[in-house]
Amino acid sequence: MELGNISKPTYGPGPEAPGSSTPGLVAMAHGFLRLVQPNALPLRCLSFFLSQLLLYELGFLVCAAIGVLFIILVPLVGCCFCCWRC
């Protein structure tokens, strides 16, 4: 995978949606995925550009961290309120 000219990128049409009985739903899902992550994941660069990869996936990492905090903190705070009402 070549990076090409980073200052002036060229964009292609993107991946084609697979054939399905619900083409509207498939097109909507692919549109959302292209919006969230417009470029392909650079698999060959994993060992060299780990910091760039983390920056590239920063949105997903923040969402995962918030999800883990809610999964841990909400039941813990609820248990504290239920057990030690004053």
N, CA, C and O atoms as a GROMACS GRO file, in nm:
protein
  344
    1MET      N    1   0.084  -0.117   0.000
    1MET     CA    2   0.000   0.000   0.000
    1MET      C    3   0.089   0.123   0.000
    1MET      O    4   0.173   0.140   0.088
    2GLU      N    5   0.070   0.208  -0.097
    2GLU     CA    6   0.148   0.329  -0.104
    2GLU      C    7   0.066   0.445  -0.051
    2GLU      O    8  -0.055   0.452  -0.070
    3LEU      N    9   0.135   0.536   0.017
    3LEU     CA   10   0.066   0.650   0.074
    3LEU      C   11   0.036   0.756  -0.031
    3LEU      O   12  -0.063   0.828  -0.019
    4GLY      N   13   0.118   0.766  -0.134
    4GLY     CA   14   0.096   0.865  -0.238
    4GLY      C   15   0.128   1.005  -0.188
    4GLY      O   16   0.207   1.022  -0.096
    5ASN      N   17   0.066   1.103  -0.248
    5ASN     CA   18   0.088   1.242  -0.211
    5ASN      C   19  -0.006   1.277  -0.096
    5ASN      O   20  -0.127   1.286  -0.115
    6ILE      N   21   0.049   1.296   0.022
    6ILE     CA   22  -0.033   1.318   0.141
    6ILE      C   23  -0.093   1.459   0.141
    6ILE      O   24  -0.204   1.478   0.189
    7SER      N   25  -0.021   1.556   0.087
    7SER     CA   26  -0.072   1.693   0.089
    7SER      C   27  -0.189   1.711  -0.008
    7SER      O   28  -0.275   1.796   0.015
    8LYS      N   29  -0.194   1.633  -0.116
    8LYS     CA   30  -0.305   1.640  -0.212
    8LYS      C   31  -0.356   1.498  -0.239
    8LYS      O   32  -0.320   1.438  -0.340
    9PRO      N   33  -0.440   1.444  -0.149
    9PRO     CA   34  -0.486   1.306  -0.168
    9PRO      C   35  -0.586   1.296  -0.283
    9PRO      O   36  -0.654   1.393  -0.317
   10THR      N   37  -0.592   1.178  -0.341
   10THR     CA   38  -0.692   1.149  -0.444
   10THR      C   39  -0.788   1.045  -0.387
   10THR      O   40  -0.746   0.946  -0.327
   11TYR      N   41  -0.916   1.070  -0.406
   11TYR     CA   42  -1.018   0.982  -0.350
   11TYR      C   43  -1.086   0.904  -0.460
   11TYR      O   44  -1.116   0.958  -0.566
   12GLY      N   45  -1.109   0.777  -0.434
   12GLY     CA   46  -1.178   0.690  -0.529
   12GLY      C   47  -1.323   0.673  -0.489
   12GLY      O   48  -1.367   0.732  -0.390
   13PRO      N   49  -1.396   0.593  -0.563
   13PRO     CA   50  -1.538   0.574  -0.531
   13PRO      C   51  -1.561   0.490  -0.407
   13PRO      O   52  -1.671   0.493  -0.352
   14GLY      N   53  -1.463   0.416  -0.359
   14GLY     CA   54  -1.479   0.335  -0.239
   14GLY      C   55  -1.524   0.195  -0.272
   14GLY      O   56  -1.545   0.163  -0.390
   15PRO      N   57  -1.541   0.111  -0.174
   15PRO     CA   58  -1.580  -0.028  -0.198
   15PRO      C   59  -1.725  -0.036  -0.246
   15PRO      O   60  -1.808   0.047  -0.211
   16GLU      N   61  -1.752  -0.137  -0.325
   16GLU     CA   62  -1.887  -0.160  -0.376
   16GLU      C   63  -1.970  -0.236  -0.272
   16GLU      O   64  -1.919  -0.324  -0.204
   17ALA      N   65  -2.095  -0.200  -0.263
   17ALA     CA   66  -2.185  -0.270  -0.172
   17ALA      C   67  -2.216  -0.408  -0.229
   17ALA      O   68  -2.237  -0.420  -0.350
   18PRO      N   69  -2.219  -0.513  -0.145
   18PRO     CA   70  -2.250  -0.646  -0.196
   18PRO      C   71  -2.396  -0.655  -0.238
   18PRO      O   72  -2.480  -0.578  -0.192
   19GLY      N   73  -2.426  -0.750  -0.327
   19GLY     CA   74  -2.563  -0.769  -0.371
   19GLY      C   75  -2.649  -0.819  -0.255
   19GLY      O   76  -2.606  -0.906  -0.179
   20SER      N   77  -2.769  -0.765  -0.241
   20SER     CA   78  -2.854  -0.801  -0.129
   20SER      C   79  -3.000  -0.780  -0.168
   20SER      O   80  -3.030  -0.713  -0.267
   21SER      N   81  -3.090  -0.836  -0.088
   21SER     CA   82  -3.232  -0.815  -0.112
   21SER      C   83  -3.278  -0.682  -0.053
   21SER      O   84  -3.389  -0.636  -0.081
   22THR      N   85  -3.193  -0.619   0.030
   22THR     CA   86  -3.224  -0.488   0.089
   22THR      C   87  -3.115  -0.389   0.051
   22THR      O   88  -3.032  -0.354   0.135
   23PRO      N   89  -3.112  -0.343  -0.074
   23PRO     CA   90  -3.003  -0.255  -0.117
   23PRO      C   91  -3.004  -0.120  -0.046
   23PRO      O   92  -2.897  -0.061  -0.028
   24GLY      N   93  -3.118  -0.070  -0.004
   24GLY     CA   94  -3.123   0.057   0.067
   24GLY      C   95  -3.053   0.050   0.202
   24GLY      O   96  -2.979   0.141   0.240
   25LEU      N   97  -3.077  -0.059   0.273
   25LEU     CA   98  -3.015  -0.077   0.403
   25LEU      C   99  -2.864  -0.097   0.390
   25LEU      O  100  -2.787  -0.045   0.470
   26VAL      N  101  -2.824  -0.173   0.288
   26VAL     CA  102  -2.680  -0.196   0.265
   26VAL      C  103  -2.612  -0.065   0.229
   26VAL      O  104  -2.502  -0.037   0.277
   27ALA      N  105  -2.674   0.015   0.144
   27ALA     CA  106  -2.616   0.144   0.105
   27ALA      C  107  -2.605   0.238   0.224
   27ALA      O  108  -2.507   0.311   0.236
   28MET      N  109  -2.706   0.236   0.313
   28MET     CA  110  -2.702   0.321   0.431
   28MET      C  111  -2.590   0.278   0.526
   28MET      O  112  -2.520   0.363   0.580
   29ALA      N  113  -2.572   0.148   0.545
   29ALA     CA  114  -2.467   0.098   0.633
   29ALA      C  115  -2.329   0.131   0.576
   29ALA      O  116  -2.240   0.173   0.650
   30HIS      N  117  -2.311   0.112   0.445
   30HIS     CA  118  -2.182   0.144   0.385
   30HIS      C  119  -2.155   0.294   0.386
   30HIS      O  120  -2.041   0.336   0.402
   31GLY      N  121  -2.259   0.375   0.372
   31GLY     CA  122  -2.242   0.519   0.380
   31GLY      C  123  -2.197   0.561   0.519
   31GLY      O  124  -2.109   0.647   0.533
   32PHE      N  125  -2.256   0.500   0.624
   32PHE     CA  126  -2.214   0.531   0.760
   32PHE      C  127  -2.070   0.488   0.784
   32PHE      O  128  -1.993   0.562   0.846
   33LEU      N  129  -2.032   0.369   0.736
   33LEU     CA  130  -1.895   0.322   0.756
   33LEU      C  131  -1.795   0.411   0.684
   33LEU      O  132  -1.686   0.436   0.736
   34ARG      N  133  -1.829   0.459   0.563
   34ARG     CA  134  -1.740   0.550   0.492
   34ARG      C  135  -1.729   0.684   0.563
   34ARG      O  136  -1.625   0.750   0.556
   35LEU      N  137  -1.836   0.725   0.633
   35LEU     CA  138  -1.833   0.850   0.708
   35LEU      C  139  -1.746   0.837   0.831
   35LEU      O  140  -1.668   0.927   0.862
   36VAL      N  141  -1.758   0.725   0.903
   36VAL     CA  142  -1.682   0.705   1.026
   36VAL      C  143  -1.535   0.678   0.998
   36VAL      O  144  -1.448   0.733   1.066
   37GLN      N  145  -1.506   0.596   0.900
   37GLN     CA  146  -1.368   0.559   0.870
   37GLN      C  147  -1.349   0.561   0.718
   37GLN      O  148  -1.364   0.458   0.652
   38PRO      N  149  -1.316   0.679   0.662
   38PRO     CA  150  -1.315   0.693   0.516
   38PRO      C  151  -1.199   0.622   0.448
   38PRO      O  152  -1.211   0.586   0.330
   39ASN      N  153  -1.088   0.599   0.515
   39ASN     CA  154  -0.971   0.537   0.454
   39ASN      C  155  -0.957   0.394   0.500
   39ASN      O  156  -1.004   0.358   0.608
   40ALA      N  157  -0.892   0.312   0.420
   40ALA     CA  158  -0.865   0.174   0.458
   40ALA      C  159  -0.762   0.171   0.571
   40ALA      O  160  -0.676   0.258   0.580
   41LEU      N  161  -0.772   0.071   0.656
   41LEU     CA  162  -0.679   0.056   0.767
   41LEU      C  163  -0.542   0.015   0.714
   41LEU      O  164  -0.532  -0.085   0.643
   42PRO      N  165  -0.435   0.090   0.745
   42PRO     CA  166  -0.302   0.058   0.693
   42PRO      C  167  -0.238  -0.058   0.769
   42PRO      O  168  -0.167  -0.037   0.867
   43LEU      N  169  -0.263  -0.181   0.724
   43LEU     CA  170  -0.216  -0.299   0.796
   43LEU      C  171  -0.064  -0.316   0.788
   43LEU      O  172  -0.004  -0.364   0.884
   44ARG      N  173  -0.003  -0.277   0.677
   44ARG     CA  174   0.142  -0.295   0.664
   44ARG      C  175   0.220  -0.200   0.752
   44ARG      O  176   0.338  -0.224   0.779
   45CYS      N  177   0.159  -0.094   0.798
   45CYS     CA  178   0.229   0.009   0.874
   45CYS      C  179   0.211  -0.006   1.025
   45CYS      O  180   0.249   0.083   1.100
   46LEU      N  181   0.153  -0.116   1.070
   46LEU     CA  182   0.121  -0.130   1.212
   46LEU      C  183   0.243  -0.119   1.302
   46LEU      O  184   0.238  -0.050   1.404
   47SER      N  185   0.351  -0.186   1.266
   47SER     CA  186   0.467  -0.185   1.355
   47SER      C  187   0.542  -0.053   1.350
   47SER      O  188   0.609  -0.016   1.446
   48PHE      N  189   0.533   0.019   1.239
   48PHE     CA  190   0.611   0.141   1.225
   48PHE      C  191   0.535   0.265   1.271
   48PHE      O  192   0.595   0.358   1.325
   49PHE      N  193   0.407   0.267   1.251
   49PHE     CA  194   0.329   0.388   1.277
   49PHE      C  195   0.221   0.363   1.382
   49PHE      O  196   0.104   0.393   1.358
   50LEU      N  197   0.259   0.309   1.497
   50LEU     CA  198   0.160   0.279   1.601
   50LEU      C  199   0.094   0.406   1.653
   50LEU      O  200  -0.026   0.408   1.679
   51SER      N  201   0.172   0.513   1.668
   51SER     CA  202   0.113   0.637   1.715
   51SER      C  203   0.016   0.695   1.612
   51SER      O  204  -0.087   0.751   1.650
   52GLN      N  205   0.047   0.682   1.482
   52GLN     CA  206  -0.044   0.729   1.379
   52GLN      C  207  -0.170   0.643   1.376
   52GLN      O  208  -0.279   0.694   1.352
   53LEU      N  209  -0.156   0.515   1.400
   53LEU     CA  210  -0.272   0.426   1.403
   53LEU      C  211  -0.363   0.462   1.519
   53LEU      O  212  -0.485   0.464   1.503
   54LEU      N  213  -0.305   0.490   1.636
   54LEU     CA  214  -0.387   0.528   1.751
   54LEU      C  215  -0.458   0.660   1.725
   54LEU      O  216  -0.573   0.678   1.765
   55LEU      N  217  -0.390   0.753   1.659
   55LEU     CA  218  -0.452   0.879   1.624
   55LEU      C  219  -0.563   0.858   1.522
   55LEU      O  220  -0.666   0.925   1.527
   56TYR      N  221  -0.542   0.765   1.430
   56TYR     CA  222  -0.640   0.734   1.327
   56TYR      C  223  -0.766   0.673   1.388
   56TYR      O  224  -0.877   0.702   1.343
   57GLU      N  225  -0.750   0.590   1.490
   57GLU     CA  226  -0.861   0.522   1.555
   57GLU      C  227  -0.904   0.590   1.684
   57GLU      O  228  -0.969   0.528   1.768
   58LEU      N  229  -0.868   0.717   1.702
   58LEU     CA  230  -0.895   0.787   1.826
   58LEU      C  231  -1.044   0.795   1.859
   58LEU      O  232  -1.082   0.781   1.975
   59GLY      N  233  -1.128   0.816   1.759
   59GLY     CA  234  -1.272   0.824   1.784
   59GLY      C  235  -1.328   0.695   1.840
   59GLY      O  236  -1.410   0.696   1.933
   60PHE      N  237  -1.285   0.582   1.783
   60PHE     CA  238  -1.331   0.453   1.833
   60PHE      C  239  -1.278   0.426   1.974
   60PHE      O  240  -1.349   0.369   2.056
   61LEU      N  241  -1.154   0.467   2.002
   61LEU     CA  242  -1.097   0.445   2.134
   61LEU      C  243  -1.169   0.527   2.240
   61LEU      O  244  -1.192   0.479   2.350
   62VAL      N  245  -1.205   0.651   2.207
   62VAL     CA  246  -1.278   0.734   2.303
   62VAL      C  247  -1.415   0.676   2.331
   62VAL      O  248  -1.458   0.672   2.446
   63CYS      N  249  -1.485   0.630   2.228
   63CYS     CA  250  -1.616   0.568   2.248
   63CYS      C  251  -1.606   0.441   2.332
   63CYS      O  252  -1.690   0.418   2.419
   64ALA      N  253  -1.504   0.361   2.309
   64ALA     CA  254  -1.485   0.239   2.387
   64ALA      C  255  -1.454   0.273   2.533
   64ALA      O  256  -1.505   0.206   2.624
   65ALA      N  257  -1.373   0.375   2.556
   65ALA     CA  258  -1.340   0.414   2.694
   65ALA      C  259  -1.463   0.464   2.768
   65ALA      O  260  -1.483   0.430   2.884
   66ILE      N  261  -1.546   0.544   2.702
   66ILE     CA  262  -1.668   0.593   2.765
   66ILE      C  263  -1.763   0.477   2.793
   66ILE      O  264  -1.827   0.474   2.898
   67GLY      N  265  -1.772   0.382   2.702
   67GLY     CA  266  -1.856   0.264   2.724
   67GLY      C  267  -1.811   0.182   2.843
   67GLY      O  268  -1.893   0.137   2.923
   68VAL      N  269  -1.680   0.162   2.856
   68VAL     CA  270  -1.626   0.084   2.969
   68VAL      C  271  -1.652   0.158   3.100
   68VAL      O  272  -1.686   0.095   3.200
   69LEU      N  273  -1.636   0.291   3.100
   69LEU     CA  274  -1.665   0.368   3.221
   69LEU      C  275  -1.811   0.354   3.263
   69LEU      O  276  -1.840   0.337   3.382
   70PHE      N  277  -1.902   0.361   3.167
   70PHE     CA  278  -2.044   0.346   3.200
   70PHE      C  279  -2.073   0.206   3.250
   70PHE      O  280  -2.150   0.190   3.345
   71ILE      N  281  -2.014   0.104   3.189
   71ILE     CA  282  -2.041  -0.033   3.230
   71ILE      C  283  -1.992  -0.058   3.372
   71ILE      O  284  -2.054  -0.134   3.446
   72ILE      N  285  -1.882   0.005   3.410
   72ILE     CA  286  -1.826  -0.017   3.545
   72ILE      C  287  -1.886   0.079   3.647
   72ILE      O  288  -1.925   0.036   3.756
   73LEU      N  289  -1.894   0.208   3.613
   73LEU     CA  290  -1.932   0.307   3.714
   73LEU      C  291  -2.082   0.311   3.744
   73LEU      O  292  -2.120   0.332   3.859
   74VAL      N  293  -2.167   0.292   3.646
   74VAL     CA  294  -2.312   0.303   3.671
   74VAL      C  295  -2.360   0.197   3.770
   74VAL      O  296  -2.430   0.233   3.865
   75PRO      N  297  -2.327   0.069   3.754
   75PRO     CA  298  -2.371  -0.027   3.858
   75PRO      C  299  -2.305  -0.003   3.994
   75PRO      O  300  -2.367  -0.025   4.097
   76LEU      N  301  -2.180   0.042   3.993
   76LEU     CA  302  -2.112   0.068   4.120
   76LEU      C  303  -2.177   0.184   4.195
   76LEU      O  304  -2.202   0.173   4.315
   77VAL      N  305  -2.206   0.293   4.127
   77VAL     CA  306  -2.272   0.407   4.191
   77VAL      C  307  -2.414   0.370   4.233
   77VAL      O  308  -2.458   0.410   4.341
   78GLY      N  309  -2.485   0.293   4.152
   78GLY     CA  310  -2.619   0.248   4.189
   78GLY      C  311  -2.617   0.161   4.314
   78GLY      O  312  -2.704   0.173   4.400
   79CYS      N  313  -2.519   0.073   4.322
   79CYS     CA  314  -2.507  -0.012   4.441
   79CYS      C  315  -2.476   0.071   4.566
   79CYS      O  316  -2.530   0.045   4.674
   80CYS      N  317  -2.389   0.170   4.551
   80CYS     CA  318  -2.357   0.256   4.665
   80CYS      C  319  -2.480   0.332   4.712
   80CYS      O  320  -2.504   0.343   4.833
   81PHE      N  321  -2.560   0.386   4.620
   81PHE     CA  322  -2.682   0.459   4.658
   81PHE      C  323  -2.782   0.366   4.723
   81PHE      O  324  -2.850   0.406   4.818
   82CYS      N  325  -2.794   0.244   4.674
   82CYS     CA  326  -2.893   0.151   4.731
   82CYS      C  327  -2.852   0.098   4.867
   82CYS      O  328  -2.935   0.081   4.956
   83CYS      N  329  -2.723   0.070   4.884
   83CYS     CA  330  -2.677   0.008   5.009
   83CYS      C  331  -2.657   0.108   5.122
   83CYS      O  332  -2.684   0.077   5.238
   84TRP      N  333  -2.610   0.228   5.090
   84TRP     CA  334  -2.578   0.324   5.196
   84TRP      C  335  -2.661   0.450   5.184
   84TRP      O  336  -2.607   0.560   5.175
   85ARG      N  337  -2.795   0.433   5.185
   85ARG     CA  338  -2.882   0.551   5.183
   85ARG      C  339  -2.876   0.617   5.319
   85ARG      O  340  -2.887   0.551   5.422
   86CYS      N  341  -2.859   0.746   5.320
   86CYS     CA  342  -2.854   0.819   5.446
   86CYS      C  343  -2.948   0.938   5.444
   86CYS      O  344  -2.957   1.011   5.543
   0.00000   0.00000   0.00000
